[in-house]
């Protein structure tokens, strides 16, 4: 039986306003509703690193539904971060911050971590995925052009792999491309199937 058939008994809630995550979940053939989480401060304990940060933030978003979830609902929340040399790159605060991020990532390899949390009234399960992304050297003119045309202020690391800079600046990816977009759909499909089968 297909996952889409199994899920007919449940209501999937995507706890994200990200158009990329909405697109990717739609491409899985799943029916869902978008319901943004409560506004939370995206801060985390300083002792956390790499995937632990992404998992912590994804779980924080999911848990904001604790008192407003119905028994037939399954919340899916996610958080994506970029990490290079132990420095975490979240969403840029402004134009200058965006320039600085892309200048630092230029010509180097970085890691993209996405944490995903599936949350119901009965249980919670989280997982993550990691992708290595290699950028060629970017000129300041290219960085300015990209920021001016694509406005990457809602993206971790100040870039989208599906944007102009992904077409022209990324020379290699090791791991899931969709993870870089913000949702590791290959893992989500498998993990969601297990979550539902356990749930029954």
Long-range contacts (C-beta under 8 A, 24 or more apart in sequence): 2-29, 3-28, 3-30, 3-189, 3-192, 3-193, 3-196, 4-29, 4-30, 4-31, 6-193, 6-196, 6-197, 7-31, 7-192, 7-196, 9-72, 10-72, 10-73, 10-74, 10-196, 10-199, 11-70, 11-72, 11-73, 11-74, 12-73, 12-74, 12-76, 13-65, 13-73, 13-74, 13-75, 13-76, 14-76, 15-61, 15-62, 15-64, 15-65, 15-75, 15-76, 15-77, 16-61, 16-76, 16-77, 16-78, 18-78, 18-154, 18-182, 20-160, 20-162, 20-181, 20-182, 20-183, 21-78, 21-182, 21-183, 24-178, 24-181, 24-182, 24-183, 24-185, 25-76, 25-183, 25-185, 27-185, 28-185, 28-188, 28-189, 32-76, 35-65, 37-61, 37-62, 37-64, 37-65, 37-77, 38-64, 38-65, 40-64, 42-79, 42-90, 49-83, 49-86, 50-83, 50-111, 50-113, 50-130, 51-113, 51-115, 51-128, 51-130, 53-79, 53-81, 53-88, 53-113, 53-115, 54-79, 54-80, 54-81, 54-113, 54-114, 54-115, 54-128, 55-79, 55-115, 55-117, 55-126, 55-128, 56-115, 57-81, 57-115, 58-115, 58-116, 58-117, 58-126, 59-115, 59-117, 59-119, 59-124, 59-126, 61-117, 62-117, 62-118, 62-119, 62-124, 63-119, 65-119, 69-119, 69-120, 69-121, 70-121, 71-120, 71-121, 71-122, 73-120, 73-121, 74-118, 74-119, 74-120, 74-192, 74-195, 74-196, 74-199, 75-117, 75-118, 75-119, 75-120, 76-116, 76-117, 76-118, 76-119, 76-188, 76-192, 77-116, 77-117, 77-119, 78-114, 78-115, 78-116, 78-117, 78-182, 78-183, 79-114, 79-115, 80-112, 80-113, 80-114, 80-115, 80-156, 80-179, 80-182, 81-112, 81-113, 81-156, 82-110, 82-111, 82-112, 82-156, 82-157, 83-110, 83-111, 83-112, 83-113, 84-108, 84-109, 84-110, 84-111, 89-156, 89-157, 89-158, 90-156, 91-153, 91-154, 91-155, 91-156, 91-158, 92-152, 92-153, 92-158, 94-153, 95-147, 97-158, 98-147, 98-152, 98-153, 98-158, 99-140, 99-143, 99-144, 99-147, 101-157, 101-158, 101-159, 102-138, 102-143, 102-146, 102-147, 102-158, 102-159, 102-165, 103-138, 103-140, 103-143, 105-135, 105-157, 105-159, 106-135, 106-136, 106-137, 106-138, 106-143, 106-169, 107-135, 107-136, 107-137, 107-138, 108-134, 108-135, 109-133, 109-134, 109-135, 110-135, 110-157, 112-156, 112-157, 112-175, 112-179, 112-180, 114-179, 114-182, 114-183, 114-184, 116-183, 116-184, 116-187, 116-188, 116-191, 118-191, 118-192, 118-195, 120-199, 122-199, 123-195, 123-198, 123-199, 125-191, 125-195, 127-187, 127-191, 128-184, 129-175, 129-176, 129-179, 129-184, 129-187, 130-175, 130-179, 131-173, 131-174, 131-175, 131-176, 131-177, 131-179, 131-180, 132-173, 132-174, 132-175, 133-161, 133-170, 133-172, 133-173, 133-180, 134-170, 134-171, 134-172, 134-173, 134-174, 135-169, 135-170, 135-171, 136-169, 136-170, 136-171, 138-165, 138-169, 142-168, 142-169, 156-182
